[in-house]
């Protein structure tokens, strides 16, 4: 039984609930603003923007802490460098600029001294001056610092205060480079004494595990597992995203394939959503193409399920093709059965009413009228010639008897009456003897008791047919359903039902003016050629023709129309 496609997560394929369950089963769902949507590239883009913002934040922290970057341990600096590189990869994946990524790496990989400490002075000269301050044999380090500060402010002569040892020490430190050099030496010396690890704007020590984790939370909105986090080695953020998207794509492809095997369907609206999801995943760099798979499921054409269920019942009644599940879904099997049904009508051989005018003919004088019984019930239940009813369809006659095939019996059932007709001819008398008081089923009687509304004329593929019963019901349902479906995307085929068949007026006047044909030979009387086709249409006598169930309800009047 066809049904609307459902994913392995239990939700209708392509529905908001489906996407919510699927997305939340992967990392990407936690990063999306609305997990019930399919804006995957937008989600990746937003992650990339947050990654770029995180790099800028790291750069700002490093800039503010340039003098103490050397206090960050080598392992922490390496860990932060790897995180910056991984964040840059996320930016590349989302086509977002990584901003200051290169500058961050430069700051983190510089020497133990801040990068601008020796921009104007020789590094070895600064190192020599600091060593002399720390290791002078004549003065304590504090005394050395005090003298260097005075020399930087007032000059060596003033700071030495006529002390040859002090003058010698200060001249050795300054190396004849002047007071600016001394100031710079003092700055570097002071920086070296500050052993504290700089703290970032997120409140954690730069490069620490806590710092890395807070950066990841800002970017990915959740804590990451060991397989992806910078806290546990080399971060692999792009793999995190690709693994999530791959899982979504694989699940989607699997759900589509399984539902195709089960002959389930998706609506047009759902099909559009599924294709959009495939396009977004492809935009993220995944190799996925699901349009054709979606199209195979998008055969559902909607319609009134009650009408469709009735149509399926009528098609089953006529044994058209494979037995249909009467589920109210206009699926592939139902559509194929309809086309098979119409093809049978177009190509099949049916009883041909080309012998005489059945109704209202000036040549035959036959009209539809009432018997006394019919008039009392407001029915047009008889064929009338020259005001005399000669074939009539009556309900049970309580308390009355009549002859049926030579045997007198109660006529307490629905039946056909063949009245005595003057100059009726041998064939009519044969029919009268054979079928007068012939039993009619309730269905046949209900259809025949009002002849003006018994059946309709149908034009189909060049034929003109009189139809009744299940055939008429099925055609009317076909046309009604076809009209409801408004088959804009041609799911029912290149030629829809409404272009194959059209229903005309009632039987009255449908076949007028025909000559007596050769089908029954040279017979006399107007009743002979009319009785058999009318009764065969409604199953009153002969059942189906040549095993064709349709022939119970169909008479071909193509040539009569012509």
C-alpha positions in Angstrom: 0.0 0.0 0.0 1.5 3.3 -1.0 1.9 5.9 1.7 3.6 9.2 2.2 7.4 8.6 2.5 8.8 8.4 6.0 12.5 8.6 7.0 14.3 6.2 9.2 13.9 8.7 12.0 10.2 8.1 11.9 9.1 11.5 10.6 7.5 12.2 7.2 10.4 12.5 4.7 11.1 16.2 4.0 8.9 17.5 6.8 10.1 20.0 9.4 10.1 17.2 12.0 12.2 15.1 9.7 14.9 17.8 9.3 14.8 18.6 13.0 15.5 15.0 14.0 18.1 14.5 11.2 20.0 17.7 11.8 20.0 17.2 15.6 21.5 13.8 15.2 24.7 15.5 13.9 26.7 18.4 15.0 25.3 20.7 12.4 21.9 20.8 14.1 23.3 22.5 17.1 24.9 25.2 15.0 21.8 26.0 12.9 19.5 28.8 14.0 16.5 26.5 13.2 17.3 22.8 13.1 14.1 22.1 11.3 15.4 23.8 8.1 17.7 22.8 5.3 19.9 26.0 5.1 23.1 24.0 5.3 25.4 26.4 3.4 24.0 29.3 5.4 24.8 27.4 8.6 28.3 26.7 7.4 28.7 30.3 6.4 27.6 31.6 9.8 30.1 29.2 11.5 32.8 30.6 9.2 31.9 34.1 10.2 32.1 33.2 13.8 35.5 31.5 13.1 36.8 34.8 11.5 35.5 36.7 14.5 37.3 34.3 16.8 40.6 34.8 14.9 40.2 38.6 15.3 39.6 38.2 19.0 42.8 36.0 19.3 44.7 38.6 17.4 43.5 41.4 19.6 44.5 39.4 22.7 48.0 38.8 21.3 48.5 42.4 20.4 47.6 43.5 23.9 50.0 41.0 25.3 52.9 41.3 23.0 55.4 42.0 25.8 54.4 38.8 27.7 53.7 36.4 24.8 57.0 34.8 25.7 55.5 33.8 29.0 53.0 31.5 27.2 54.5 28.0 27.2 55.8 26.6 24.0 53.1 23.8 24.0 50.3 26.3 24.6 51.5 28.6 21.8 51.6 25.6 19.4 48.1 24.5 20.4 46.8 28.0 19.8 48.6 28.2 16.5 46.9 24.9 15.4 43.6 26.3 16.5 44.1 29.5 14.5 45.0 27.4 11.4 41.9 25.2 11.9 39.7 28.2 12.2 41.2 29.6 9.0 40.3 26.3 7.3 36.7 26.8 8.4 36.8 30.3 6.9 38.0 28.8 3.6 35.3 26.2 3.6 32.6 28.9 4.0 34.3 31.3 1.6 34.9 33.8 4.5 38.1 35.9 5.0 40.2 34.7 7.9 41.3 38.2 8.7 44.3 38.4 11.0 45.2 34.7 10.9 48.7 35.1 9.4 49.5 37.9 12.0 48.4 35.6 14.8 50.8 32.9 13.7 53.6 35.4 13.3 53.1 36.7 16.9 52.9 33.2 18.3 56.1 32.0 16.5 58.3 34.9 17.3 61.5 34.5 19.5 61.4 34.7 23.3 61.6 38.5 23.0 58.7 40.6 21.9 59.0 41.3 18.2 59.5 45.1 18.5 62.0 45.0 21.4 65.0 45.1 19.1 63.6 46.9 16.1 66.1 49.8 16.6 68.9 48.2 18.6 71.1 45.2 18.2 69.7 42.3 20.1 73.1 41.1 21.3 73.8 44.6 22.7 70.6 44.6 24.7 71.3 41.1 26.0 74.9 42.2 27.0 73.5 45.2 28.9 70.9 43.1 30.8 73.6 40.5 31.7 75.8 43.3 33.2 72.8 44.6 35.3 72.1 41.2 36.6 75.7 40.0 37.2 77.8 43.0 38.1 80.4 42.1 40.9 80.5 45.5 42.5 76.8 46.4 42.8 73.6 44.7 43.6 71.1 44.3 40.8 68.8 46.9 42.4 71.7 49.4 42.6 72.5 48.7 39.0 68.9 49.4 37.9 68.8 52.6 39.9 72.0 53.9 38.3 70.8 52.9 34.8 67.5 54.8 35.4 69.3 57.9 36.4 71.6 57.6 33.4 68.6 57.2 31.1 67.1 60.4 32.6 70.1 62.6 33.3 73.1 61.1 31.6 76.0 58.9 32.7 78.0 61.7 34.3 75.1 62.8 36.5 74.3 59.2 37.4 77.9 58.3 38.2 78.3 61.3 40.6 82.1 61.2 40.2 82.3 57.6 41.1 84.7 55.8 38.7 83.2 52.4 39.4 79.7 53.6 38.6 80.9 55.5 35.6 82.7 52.4 34.3 79.6 50.2 34.9 77.3 52.7 33.1 79.6 53.1 30.1 79.7 49.3 29.8 75.9 49.1 29.9 75.3 52.0 27.5 78.0 50.8 25.0 78.1 54.4 23.8 74.5 54.0 22.4 73.0 56.9 24.3 70.1 57.4 26.7 67.4 55.9 24.4 69.3 52.7 24.4 69.4 52.7 28.2 65.6 53.3 28.3 65.0 50.4 26.0 67.3 48.1 28.0 65.3 49.0 31.1 62.0 48.2 29.3 63.2 44.8 28.2 64.6 44.0 31.6 61.3 44.9 33.2 59.4 42.7 30.7 61.6 39.8 31.5 60.8 40.1 35.2 57.0 39.8 34.4 56.5 36.0 34.3 52.7 36.1 34.4 50.8 34.4 31.5 48.7 37.0 29.6 44.9 36.6 29.9 42.6 36.9 27.0 39.3 38.8 26.6 37.4 35.6 27.4 38.9 35.5 30.8 41.2 32.5 30.3 45.0 32.4 30.0 46.0 32.8 26.4 46.7 29.4 24.8 45.5 27.4 27.8 43.0 24.5 27.4 40.3 26.7 28.9 41.1 29.5 26.4 40.9 27.1 23.5 37.6 25.6 24.7 36.0 29.0 25.1 37.0 29.9 21.6 35.4 26.7 20.3 32.2 27.4 22.2 32.0 30.8 20.7 32.4 29.4 17.2 30.6 26.1 17.3 28.1 26.9 20.1 29.0 23.7 21.9 31.9 21.7 23.4 33.6 19.5 20.8 34.6 15.9 21.2 38.3 14.8 21.5 38.3 13.8 17.8 37.8 17.4 16.7 38.9 19.8 19.6 42.1 21.8 19.8 42.3 20.8 23.5 43.3 17.2 22.5 45.8 17.7 19.8 45.3 18.8 16.2 41.8 20.3 15.8 39.9 19.2 12.7 37.0 21.6 12.5 36.4 21.1 8.8 36.1 17.3 9.3 33.5 18.0 12.0 31.4 20.0 9.5 31.9 17.6 6.6 31.2 14.5 8.7 27.9 16.1 9.8 26.9 17.0 6.3 28.0 13.6 5.0 25.8 11.9 7.5 22.8 14.0 6.5 23.4 13.4 2.8 23.9 9.6 3.3 20.7 9.4 5.4 18.8 11.4 2.9 19.9 9.2 0.0 19.2 6.1 1.9 15.6 7.3 2.9 14.9 8.2 -0.8 16.1 4.8 -2.0 14.1 2.8 0.5 10.9 4.7 -0.1 11.3 4.2 -3.8 11.5 0.5 -3.3 8.4 0.6 -1.2 6.6 2.6 -3.9 5.8 5.4 -1.4 5.4 9.0 -2.4 6.2 12.6 -1.6 4.1 15.7 -2.3 5.2 18.4 -4.7 5.8 20.7 -1.9 8.0 18.2 -0.1 9.8 17.4 -3.3 10.8 21.0 -3.7 12.1 21.1 -0.1 14.1 17.9 -0.7 15.7 19.2 -3.9 16.6 22.5 -2.1 18.3 20.4 0.6 20.3 18.5 -2.0 21.4 21.8 -3.7 22.5 23.2 -0.3 24.5 20.1 0.5 26.1 20.3 -2.9 26.9 24.0 -2.4 28.8 22.9 0.8 31.1 20.8 -1.4 29.4 17.4 -1.1 29.0 15.1 -4.1 25.2 14.6 -4.0 22.6 14.5 -6.7 19.1 13.5 -5.5 16.8 15.3 -8.0 16.1 12.2 -10.0 15.5 10.1 -6.9 13.1 12.8 -5.6 11.2 12.9 -9.0 10.7 9.1 -8.8 8.8 9.6 -5.5 7.0 12.7 -6.6 4.3 10.8 -8.5 1.6 11.7 -6.0 -1.0 13.9 -7.5 -3.4 14.6 -4.6 -7.1 14.7 -5.3 -10.2 13.9 -3.3 -9.4 10.6 -1.5 -13.1 9.7 -1.3 -13.5 10.0 -5.0 -10.3 8.1 -5.7 -11.3 5.3 -3.3 -14.7 5.0 -5.2 -12.9 4.9 -8.5 -10.5 2.2 -7.3 -13.6 0.2 -6.2 -15.2 0.5 -9.6 -12.0 -0.5 -11.4 -11.8 -3.5 -9.2 -15.4 -4.3 -9.9 -14.7 -4.3 -13.6 -11.5 -6.4 -13.1 -9.4 -3.8 -14.8 -5.7 -4.8 -14.5 -4.1 -5.7 -11.2 -6.3 -5.5 -8.2 -6.0 -2.1 -6.5 -5.7 -1.4 -2.9 -8.6 0.9 -2.2 -6.6 3.5 -0.2 -7.7 6.7 -1.8 -4.2 7.4 -3.2 -3.9 8.2 -6.9 -0.7 6.3 -7.3 1.1 4.6 -10.1 -1.0 1.5 -10.1 -4.3 3.5 -10.0 -3.1 5.7 -12.8 -2.1 2.7 -14.9 -5.4 1.0 -14.3 -7.3 4.2 -15.4 -5.3 4.3 -18.6 -5.9 0.6 -19.2 -9.6 1.1 -18.6 -9.8 3.9 -21.1 -7.7 2.0 -23.6 -10.1 -0.9 -23.3 -13.0 1.4 -24.1 -11.1 2.9 -27.0 -9.9 -0.5 -28.5 -12.4 -3.0 -27.2 -15.3 -4.6 -29.0 -18.7 -4.0 -27.5 -22.3 -4.8 -28.5 -23.1 -2.5 -31.4 -26.3 -0.6 -31.5 -26.4 0.2 -35.2 -29.6 -1.5 -36.0 -32.3 1.1 -35.4 -33.2 4.2 -33.5 -33.6 3.3 -29.8 -35.4 6.5 -28.7 -37.5 9.3 -30.2 -37.1 8.4 -33.8 -39.5 9.7 -36.4 -38.8 6.5 -38.3 -39.6 4.0 -35.5 -42.0 6.0 -33.5 -40.3 4.7 -30.3 -40.2 7.0 -27.3 -39.7 6.6 -23.5 -42.9 6.7 -21.5 -44.7 5.3 -18.5 -46.9 2.4 -17.7 -49.7 2.7 -15.2 -47.4 1.4 -12.6 -44.5 3.6 -13.6 -46.7 6.7 -13.7 -47.9 6.0 -10.2 -44.2 6.1 -9.1 -43.2 9.0 -11.3 -41.1 6.8 -13.5 -40.3 6.6 -17.2 -40.0 2.8 -17.2 -41.2 1.7 -20.7 -40.4 1.8 -24.4 -43.5 3.1 -26.1 -44.6 2.9 -29.8 -47.7 4.6 -31.0 -48.6 5.2 -27.4 -48.5 1.6 -26.5 -45.8 0.3 -24.1 -44.2 -2.8 -25.4 -41.1 -3.3 -23.2 -41.3 -2.2 -19.6 -39.4 -2.7 -16.4 -41.6 -3.4 -13.3 -41.2 -3.9 -9.6 -42.7 -7.0 -7.9 -46.5 -7.5 -8.4 -47.8 -8.7 -5.1 -50.4 -11.5 -5.3 -50.1 -11.8 -9.1 -48.8 -14.6 -11.3 -47.5 -14.8 -14.8 -45.8 -17.1 -17.2 -42.0 -17.3 -17.4 -40.7 -19.7 -20.1 -44.0 -21.7 -20.0 -44.3 -22.0 -16.3 -46.8 -19.9 -14.3 -45.5 -18.5 -11.1 -45.8 -15.5 -8.7 -44.3 -12.4 -10.2 -43.0 -11.2 -6.8 -39.7 -9.9 -8.1 -38.2 -7.2 -10.3 -38.8 -8.2 -13.9 -39.0 -7.3 -17.6 -42.4 -7.3 -19.4 -42.7 -7.9 -23.1 -46.2 -6.9 -24.0 -48.2 -8.3 -26.9 -47.5 -6.2 -30.0 -49.5 -6.4 -33.3 -47.3 -7.3 -36.3 -44.4 -7.7 -34.0 -42.6 -10.3 -36.0 -41.0 -13.7 -35.3 -37.9 -12.4 -33.5 -39.9 -10.3 -31.0 -42.2 -13.2 -30.3 -39.1 -15.3 -29.6 -37.8 -12.7 -27.2 -41.2 -12.4 -25.6 -41.5 -16.1 -25.0 -37.9 -16.2 -23.7 -37.7 -13.1 -21.6 -41.1 -12.0 -20.5 -41.1 -11.8 -16.7 -37.3 -12.3 -16.8 -35.9 -11.6 -13.3 -33.9 -8.4 -12.8 -31.4 -7.8 -10.0 -32.1 -4.9 -7.7 -29.2 -3.1 -9.3 -30.5 -3.7 -12.9 -34.0 -2.6 -11.9 -32.8 0.5 -10.2 -30.9 1.5 -13.3 -33.7 0.7 -15.7 -36.7 1.9 -13.8 -36.2 5.5 -15.0 -34.9 5.2 -18.6 -34.4 8.9 -19.1 -31.6 8.8 -16.6 -30.2 5.3 -17.2 -26.9 6.0 -18.8 -24.9 8.6 -20.7 -23.2 9.0 -24.1 -19.4 9.0 -24.0 -17.1 10.0 -26.7 -13.7 8.3 -26.4 -10.9 8.0 -28.9 -13.2 8.4 -31.9 -15.9 6.1 -30.5 -19.3 7.0 -29.3 -20.5 4.7 -26.5 -23.6 4.4 -24.5 -22.5 3.6 -20.9 -24.1 2.7 -17.7 -23.4 1.1 -14.3 -19.8 0.7 -13.2 -18.4 2.0 -16.5 -20.4 5.3 -16.3 -19.4 5.6 -12.6 -15.8 5.1 -13.3 -15.7 7.5 -16.2 -17.5 10.2 -14.3 -15.1 9.7 -11.4 -12.1 9.8 -13.7 -13.2 13.1 -15.1 -14.0 14.6 -11.7 -10.7 13.5 -10.3 -8.8 14.7 -13.3 -10.4 18.1 -13.0 -9.5 18.2 -9.3 -5.9 17.2 -9.9 -5.2 20.0 -12.4 -2.3 17.9 -13.8 0.1 20.9 -14.4 3.2 18.7 -14.1 1.7 16.0 -16.3 2.1 13.2 -13.8 -0.8 11.4 -15.3 0.8 11.2 -18.7 1.0 13.3 -21.7 -2.8 12.9 -22.3 -5.0 13.3 -19.3 -8.4 11.7 -18.8 -10.2 14.9 -19.7 -8.8 14.8 -23.2 -9.4 11.1 -23.7 -13.1 10.9 -22.7 -16.0 13.3 -22.7 -19.5 12.7 -21.5 -22.5 14.0 -23.5 -26.2 14.0 -22.8 -28.5 11.3 -21.6 -29.6 8.4 -23.8 -32.6 10.4 -25.0 -31.8 11.4 -28.5 -28.4 9.9 -28.4 -28.8 7.7 -31.4 -31.4 9.0 -33.8 -32.2 8.2 -37.4 -30.3 5.0 -38.0 -31.5 2.5 -40.6 -32.1 -1.1 -39.8 -28.7 -2.7 -40.1 -27.4 -6.1 -41.2 -26.4 -7.3 -37.7 -29.7 -9.0 -37.0 -30.7 -9.8 -40.6 -34.1 -9.1 -42.1 -36.3 -8.9 -39.0 -39.6 -7.2 -38.6 -40.9 -5.0 -35.8 -39.2 -2.1 -34.0 -38.7 -4.0 -30.7 -36.4 -6.7 -31.9 -33.1 -4.8 -32.2 -33.6 -2.8 -29.1 -34.2 -5.5 -26.4 -30.9 -7.3 -26.4 -28.5 -4.4 -26.2 -30.4 -2.7 -23.5 -30.7 -5.7 -21.3 -27.1 -6.7 -21.9 -25.9 -3.3 -20.8 -27.4 -3.8 -17.4 -26.6 -7.4 -16.8 -30.2 -8.5 -17.0 -29.6 -11.3 -19.5 -26.4 -12.3 -21.0 -23.6 -11.2 -18.7 -20.4 -10.1 -20.3 -19.5 -10.4 -23.9 -16.5 -12.5 -24.8 -15.4 -12.4 -21.2 -15.1 -8.6 -21.2 -16.6 -7.2 -18.0 -17.0 -3.8 -19.6 -19.5 -5.1 -22.1 -22.1 -5.4 -19.4 -22.4 -1.6 -19.4 -21.3 -0.5 -22.9 -23.0 -0.3 -26.3 -21.2 1.1 -29.3 -23.3 3.6 -31.2 -20.5 5.2 -33.2 -22.1 4.5 -36.5 -25.5 5.4 -35.3 -24.1 8.8 -34.4 -22.5 9.1 -37.8 
